[in-house]
Amino acid sequence: MQGHSIQCIASGGQPPSLKFFFFAQKEGETSPFFLVECLINTSSAKAQINIKADDPTLSEPFSTLFRSALLALSPS
């Protein structure tokens, strides 16, 4: 995630339910900000993400970036 300038600010839970909170902002700018809540179920290999952005029009492009970063973490 750090390679995409996405930082984990908190995590917790017990397998199979894990919860992560991420923060991101566009590199070199003071905004936009993105906050992400990511719920992962390791037994079903499913993730649910909720994105909050100070500019809602950027939520969808950031969602695409976040999903690709998340998929890169999954085992092949």
Secondary structure, 3 states (H helix, E strand, C coil): CHHHCEEEEEEEEECCEEEEEEEEECCCCCCCEEEEEEEEECCCCEEEEEEEECCHHHHHHHHHHHHHHHHHHCCC
